[in-house]
C-alpha cells in the first residue's frame, strides 16, 4: 500500500492512515518510528530547490509583463502573472505575502507558496493531523495580504484600458501601503498650532471671539457629557414604562436586547406613520430606511416616498407631518427602542398600528426626562454617569472667559437641583460665581419663541418665588423666561432702528433645533454646536481601512470621469471635432456599470467603518449608493451653526480673541476635508523623496 509519512506529535517520522497507510498500533507497544535515509533527504532537498528556482523565475517574468513595476525592497509582495489556459480564463494576479519558517528556534525568511498551492498544502496539513485528538494551534501569517482590487477592461478601446491600468496600479499601491504619503495620518499637516483635528473648532462662517461680549452655554451634553451607560438606563426606563403604564407585554422586559449604541446615529428621522427609521439627504430624500432591525429595499423606499409628481421628494407639509428628526444623542434611544419593539412584533406576527407604537415609544422616552427619573439616577451616582474632567478643563475655560471681561450665562432645560449637583461635581462648589446669569427649566425652544417672564428660584429649597423680576442679578438663579426678556433685562441687546442686535452673544449647545436655530434666526446670536461625533469620526478616518477605502474610491471616481473623456475621444471626426452627444456603446455602458459597482463596494466599506447601518452622521448616500452628499443633519449644521467642535472645553485651546475663518471646500462637510490633503502643502513637499507618486496622482485625490 502507499504509505504517507507525517510528522508525529513527538517530532519523529511515522506512518499514518491519512493517505491510506497503516494505522499506528495502540496499546503498550510504542509507535514504530522510521528514520529517512540520507539519499531520500538529499533527493527531497534537490527537488525543493528546483521548485523554488522555478517559482522565482515565474515571479520575475510576471513583474516585467505587468508594466515594469519594480519590486519593493525588503519583504514586499511580488505580483505573479496569471497563467493562461486553453480550457478556461486566466486566474487573477494575486500578491504573495512573505512568511517565515522556523526550524529549531531559527527563523528564516522565504516567499510563501502561490495561493492555489497554499490551499493544497493546507488541506494536506489537515489530512496529516494526528488522529488522537491532538491539534496544533494554527499559525497565522503576520503579513496576511487581502486580495487586490482588479478593474475590468474595455473589449476594444486601448486608450480606456490605459486609464484603467494606471488606475489599477495606483489602487494596488494604495492597498499594499506603498504610497506612504497618501496613507499617512492625514491630520499631520493641518494642525492649528499643534491642535489635534479631534479638538479643533470648525467654522462655517467668520467668528471673532474678541468681538463677543457674552458667551452662553447649554448644560446637557455641553457643559457636562454623559457616559453611554446613561442611554442604556433611559432605554430600560422607557421599556419599563411601556410595560407598566401602556400595558405592553411583560416579555419585553426580558426579550428585548437593550440599548444598542451601534444601531442608530444622531440625525436620522422617524416616520410617524410607518415607524421607519430613515436617513435623509440634504434634499430631504430618504436614502436609507429600517423597519425594525431590517433594512428596507431601495425599491420599496422609492415607492413609499414618491411625491405627487414622481420627484421622490416629500412636499414640505407632508415632511413636517410625517418625519420627526432625532437631532441629539438622547434621541438615539428612541430610534433603538422603536426598532427593537417593531422587530419584536414582526417576529411574532403580531399586528400593530405603527402610529400608536411610535407615539408610545416617544412618550415613554420623554417620560424618563420629564418625570425626573433619569435626573435622580444620575444625581445619585455622578461618577458612574458623567464623563470625568480630572484636569478641570471646563473650569479653566470659564475662568479664562471671566478674566477676559466676558459675561457668561447658563441656559438649560434641566431643573436647578440637577444642574447644581452636576456643576458642583465638575467645576466646584463655587460654580455660580463663574456665571453672570443662570436660567434653568427654560423650556427651549419655547424660550426663543414665546414671551414669558422670569421667576426666581430659591438656591436653598429650589422653590419658585412669586415676586416680579425687573433685573437679573449675578449669582441668583432664574427659571422660565424668554430670550426677549433676557436681552432686555441684561441690556445686552443693542437696538438699532427698532431691531435687536444679538451679534455680540455666542451661545453653545448640542441640539441644533432646540438650542441654536431660533437663537440665530430670530436674534442673530452666534451659535456653536457641540457634536461629540466629530472626534469619533475623525478617529475612524485615521484608521487604515477607512483611508484605504476612501482613497480607492476617489481613484475609481476619477477613473470613471477619465474613461468617459476617452469615450468622446473615440468619436473624434477627421477634422478634429469631438461629437460629445454620441450615445455610449453597450461596451461603454457595461464598463461604467462595473466601475460604479466597485465604487459602491468601496463606499459601503467606508461607511460601514463609521456605522454599519447608516454610515456617517454628516454624509449619506443617494442614487442607490452611486454618490454621497452631506446628510440633512450635515447641511443643517452648515446652515444654522456658525462653528462646531467635539467638546466645549476645546475652546480653551484658543485665545479669547481668536478669529475663526470658514474653510473653502468644494464639497460640504468641513472636518472631513480640512485636515486632509491640501494642494498648497503638496507643492511644499514636491522636492521631497516621497513626492514621486504625485506624477500619477489625479488632482481630485488630494482634496
Beta strands, then each sheet from edge to edge (+ up, - down):
strand 1: 4-7
strand 2: 13-16
strand 3: 78-79
strand 4: 95-96
strand 5: 98-103
strand 6: 106-111
strand 7: 202-203
strand 8: 207-208
strand 9: 214-217
strand 10: 269-271
strand 11: 276-280
strand 12: 286-291
strand 13: 294-295
strand 14: 323-325
strand 15: 407-411
strand 16: 437-440
strand 17: 454-457
strand 18: 477-480
strand 19: 494-496
strand 20: 499-501
strand 21: 505-509
strand 22: 526-530
strand 23: 619-622
strand 24: 627-630
strand 25: 643-645
strand 26: 659-660
sheet 1: 1+ 2-
sheet 2: 3+ 4-
sheet 3: 5+ 6-
sheet 4: 7+ 25- 22- 21- 9- 15- 16- 18- 17+
sheet 5: 8+ 26-
sheet 6: 13+ 12- 11+ 10- 14+
sheet 7: 19+ 20-
sheet 8: 23+ 24-
end
